[in-house]
Amino acid sequence: MTRDDEPDGKAERHTNTPQDQKPEEDRTLAFLPPHTRMHYNDADARMQNTLSHVNPARAVTFLQSMHGPQAGQEALLRALTAERLLHRVTARYWLDVYDKLVE
């Protein structure tokens, strides 16, 4: 489609500029509430190392006391979020917690 006001009669080209695109982390965490997004966006290597040494059995009792029957859903949500952010150690940790919950 050409524009009448362009003397060359060139077709107008629409390109996606970086301003039009959302950052990858916004799209990845869009399904989480804002307070959870902030928590997972601030995860760093020190948090990953800490979680790798924590006993999943303690997290099971914590999740059961805080979330009751939805504790398994919470553990899976945390594992999914960590996996989407490429925090493999954290994802494995929360999957271990989920495994302990369903035993």
Backbone as CSV, one residue per row, in Angstrom:
resi,resn,N_x,N_y,N_z,CA_x,CA_y,CA_z,C_x,C_y,C_z
1,MET,0.855,-1.173,0.000,0.000,0.000,0.000,0.896,1.230,0.000
2,THR,0.638,2.167,-0.873,1.441,3.382,-0.957,0.668,4.540,-0.367
3,ARG,1.416,5.509,0.064,0.797,6.717,0.599,0.768,7.775,-0.501
4,ASP,-0.290,8.558,-0.511,-0.445,9.592,-1.542,0.559,10.723,-1.373
5,ASP,0.964,10.989,-0.137,1.842,12.125,0.102,3.315,11.791,-0.130
6,GLU,3.647,10.553,-0.479,5.031,10.197,-0.765,5.251,10.255,-2.270
7,PRO,6.177,11.105,-2.713,6.374,11.266,-4.158,6.943,10.016,-4.829
8,ASP,7.710,9.233,-4.134,8.321,8.050,-4.749,7.336,6.906,-4.904
9,GLY,6.235,6.952,-4.198,5.259,5.883,-4.262,5.726,4.604,-3.590
10,LYS,6.657,4.731,-2.656,7.169,3.553,-1.959,6.146,3.055,-0.949
11,ALA,6.139,1.784,-0.746,5.236,1.194,0.242,5.717,1.552,1.639
12,GLU,4.762,1.823,2.480,5.092,2.137,3.866,5.443,0.840,4.586
13,ARG,6.507,0.871,5.315,6.975,-0.340,5.984,6.874,-0.158,7.492
14,HIS,6.228,-1.115,8.128,6.113,-1.083,9.583,7.062,-2.114,10.159
15,THR,7.904,-1.681,11.046,8.816,-2.616,11.711,8.596,-2.517,13.203
16,ASN,8.838,-3.596,13.861,8.747,-3.587,15.319,10.031,-3.008,15.876
17,THR,9.893,-1.945,16.599,11.054,-1.344,17.232,11.207,-1.916,18.632
18,PRO,12.396,-1.805,19.210,12.587,-2.325,20.567,11.629,-1.713,21.587
19,GLN,11.144,-0.489,21.323,10.206,0.121,22.255,8.874,-0.610,22.247
20,ASP,8.519,-1.216,21.096,7.247,-1.917,20.981,7.270,-3.282,21.651
21,GLN,8.453,-3.832,21.845,8.564,-5.172,22.405,8.790,-5.090,23.904
22,LYS,8.157,-6.005,24.634,8.351,-6.056,26.075,9.590,-6.888,26.369
23,PRO,10.287,-6.591,27.457,11.433,-7.421,27.820,11.002,-8.860,28.073
24,GLU,11.924,-9.790,27.857,11.630,-11.219,28.001,11.148,-11.548,29.410
25,GLU,11.750,-10.940,30.434,11.352,-11.284,31.797,9.919,-10.852,32.105
26,ASP,9.439,-9.768,31.477,8.056,-9.350,31.702,7.084,-10.378,31.132
27,ARG,7.407,-10.927,29.950,6.531,-11.931,29.361,6.588,-13.233,30.145
28,THR,7.748,-13.577,30.678,7.904,-14.827,31.415,7.124,-14.799,32.714
29,LEU,7.134,-13.681,33.401,6.514,-13.593,34.721,5.139,-12.945,34.692
30,ALA,4.562,-12.775,33.531,3.292,-12.064,33.426,2.163,-12.759,34.162
31,PHE,2.271,-14.061,34.379,1.185,-14.799,35.019,1.249,-14.729,36.539
32,LEU,2.277,-14.120,37.095,2.422,-14.043,38.550,1.962,-12.687,39.071
33,PRO,1.500,-12.638,40.324,1.167,-11.345,40.916,2.432,-10.496,41.094
34,PRO,2.301,-9.170,41.162,3.476,-8.289,41.198,4.457,-8.586,42.324
35,HIS,3.974,-8.888,43.538,4.920,-9.121,44.635,5.756,-10.370,44.379
36,THR,5.210,-11.359,43.705,5.962,-12.568,43.388,6.966,-12.297,42.287
37,ARG,6.605,-11.471,41.310,7.539,-11.130,40.241,8.778,-10.460,40.808
38,MET,8.578,-9.531,41.745,9.722,-8.848,42.337,10.620,-9.849,43.051
39,HIS,10.015,-10.804,43.766,10.795,-11.793,44.505,11.668,-12.608,43.563
40,TYR,11.114,-13.095,42.472,11.874,-13.950,41.566,12.798,-13.161,40.651
41,ASN,12.510,-11.916,40.358,13.425,-11.106,39.557,14.697,-10.790,40.319
42,ASP,14.633,-10.765,41.654,15.795,-10.444,42.470,16.619,-11.665,42.841
43,ALA,16.254,-12.844,42.348,17.009,-14.056,42.666,18.397,-13.958,42.051
44,ASP,19.408,-14.285,42.845,20.775,-14.245,42.336,21.477,-15.565,42.652
45,ALA,22.740,-15.642,42.323,23.488,-16.892,42.504,23.567,-17.288,43.977
46,ARG,23.644,-16.321,44.875,23.709,-16.640,46.305,22.431,-17.337,46.758
47,MET,21.279,-16.875,46.275,20.015,-17.524,46.617,19.985,-18.946,46.057
48,GLN,20.497,-19.132,44.851,20.538,-20.459,44.256,21.388,-21.403,45.097
49,ASN,22.547,-20.935,45.520,23.422,-21.772,46.338,22.793,-22.085,47.686
50,THR,22.099,-21.134,48.259,21.443,-21.368,49.543,20.364,-22.428,49.410
51,LEU,19.547,-22.320,48.390,18.475,-23.293,48.210,18.998,-24.696,47.933
52,SER,20.155,-24.814,47.305,20.670,-26.142,46.987,21.083,-26.902,48.241
53,HIS,21.318,-26.197,49.350,21.736,-26.852,50.590,20.607,-26.987,51.605
54,VAL,19.428,-26.494,51.278,18.307,-26.535,52.216,17.601,-27.882,52.110
55,ASN,17.128,-28.365,53.230,16.416,-29.639,53.275,14.979,-29.436,52.797
56,PRO,14.551,-30.128,51.738,13.179,-29.962,51.242,12.114,-30.361,52.263
57,ALA,12.446,-31.218,53.214,11.462,-31.640,54.220,11.013,-30.458,55.081
58,ARG,11.913,-29.527,55.352,11.532,-28.338,56.138,10.592,-27.446,55.338
59,ALA,10.827,-27.348,54.043,9.944,-26.535,53.201,8.558,-27.150,53.114
60,VAL,8.484,-28.480,53.188,7.185,-29.158,53.148,6.329,-28.722,54.320
61,THR,6.894,-28.730,55.522,6.114,-28.328,56.700,5.731,-26.850,56.616
62,PHE,6.635,-26.027,56.087,6.334,-24.609,55.939,5.181,-24.397,54.953
63,LEU,5.263,-25.029,53.776,4.204,-24.858,52.780,2.870,-25.400,53.277
64,GLN,2.898,-26.516,53.979,1.649,-27.072,54.499,1.027,-26.152,55.538
65,SER,1.856,-25.525,56.366,1.302,-24.623,57.378,0.795,-23.322,56.760
66,MET,1.452,-22.849,55.690,1.065,-21.578,55.076,-0.056,-21.729,54.041
67,HIS,-0.036,-22.802,53.259,-0.955,-22.930,52.128,-1.961,-24.062,52.271
68,GLY,-1.824,-24.866,53.291,-2.783,-25.945,53.530,-2.866,-26.912,52.366
69,PRO,-4.092,-27.185,51.886,-4.252,-28.155,50.799,-3.648,-27.699,49.460
70,GLN,-3.368,-26.426,49.320,-2.774,-25.917,48.072,-1.246,-25.901,48.119
71,ALA,-0.642,-26.566,49.078,0.821,-26.561,49.210,1.495,-27.148,47.974
72,GLY,0.930,-28.198,47.425,1.506,-28.804,46.223,1.466,-27.860,45.035
73,GLN,0.364,-27.133,44.895,0.258,-26.160,43.804,1.308,-25.067,43.955
74,GLU,1.519,-24.632,45.182,2.518,-23.593,45.438,3.918,-24.090,45.085
75,ALA,4.241,-25.315,45.462,5.563,-25.872,45.149,5.759,-25.987,43.639
76,LEU,4.733,-26.442,42.930,4.849,-26.553,41.471,4.955,-25.186,40.808
77,LEU,4.229,-24.196,41.319,4.319,-22.841,40.772,5.726,-22.290,40.951
78,ARG,6.302,-22.510,42.128,7.663,-22.029,42.371,8.668,-22.750,41.476
79,ALA,8.468,-24.051,41.263,9.362,-24.804,40.371,9.240,-24.293,38.939
80,LEU,8.017,-24.041,38.488,7.797,-23.533,37.136,8.438,-22.167,36.952
81,THR,8.255,-21.307,37.925,8.825,-19.967,37.837,10.341,-20.028,37.782
82,ALA,10.933,-20.845,38.637,12.389,-20.978,38.637,12.888,-21.546,37.310
83,GLU,12.181,-22.505,36.774,12.577,-23.101,35.488,12.482,-22.074,34.365
84,ARG,11.436,-21.272,34.360,11.276,-20.254,33.315,12.362,-19.188,33.388
85,LEU,12.882,-18.964,34.601,13.961,-17.994,34.776,15.336,-18.635,34.648
86,LEU,15.360,-19.917,34.263,16.586,-20.680,34.060,17.376,-20.907,35.340
87,HIS,16.704,-20.946,36.476,17.336,-21.280,37.752,17.122,-22.765,37.989
88,ARG,17.983,-23.577,37.401,17.796,-25.032,37.419,17.856,-25.620,38.821
89,VAL,18.791,-25.153,39.637,18.938,-25.696,40.994,17.682,-25.422,41.808
90,THR,17.166,-24.225,41.701,15.958,-23.869,42.435,14.762,-24.676,41.945
91,ALA,14.666,-24.874,40.649,13.561,-25.673,40.104,13.620,-27.099,40.634
92,ARG,14.820,-27.686,40.663,14.956,-29.046,41.200,14.599,-29.092,42.676
93,TYR,14.986,-28.047,43.405,14.675,-27.983,44.830,13.156,-28.017,45.043
94,TRP,12.414,-27.162,44.313,10.963,-27.102,44.503,10.275,-28.360,43.988
95,LEU,10.851,-29.017,42.992,10.298,-30.305,42.569,10.533,-31.376,43.633
96,ASP,11.672,-31.299,44.336,11.905,-32.212,45.469,10.897,-31.953,46.582
97,VAL,10.602,-30.681,46.814,9.597,-30.339,47.828,8.245,-30.920,47.424
98,TYR,7.883,-30.763,46.163,6.613,-31.317,45.682,6.592,-32.836,45.829
99,ASP,7.706,-33.475,45.523,7.800,-34.931,45.658,7.553,-35.357,47.102
100,LYS,8.105,-34.608,48.044,7.892,-34.928,49.465,6.431,-34.694,49.864
101,LEU,5.796,-33.697,49.253,4.396,-33.405,49.576,3.455,-34.518,49.123
102,VAL,3.735,-35.113,47.981,2.813,-36.115,47.444,3.111,-37.534,47.930
103,GLU,4.184,-37.711,48.699,4.491,-39.050,49.234,3.458,-39.493,50.227
